[in-house]
Amino acid sequence: DEERDPLLHSFGHLKEVLNSITAL
């Protein structure tokens, strides 16, 4: 669960940001 695991949630968010940067 992302809500129960803040670290996993942060990693998922970081991955999303990295994906956006790569999309540029």
C-alpha positions, 0 to 999 in steps of 0.5 A: 500500500502506498499510503502505508509505505511513504518510502515506496510512495516517494519512490513511485513519485520520483519515478514519475518525475524522472519519466516526465524529464525523460519525455522531454 
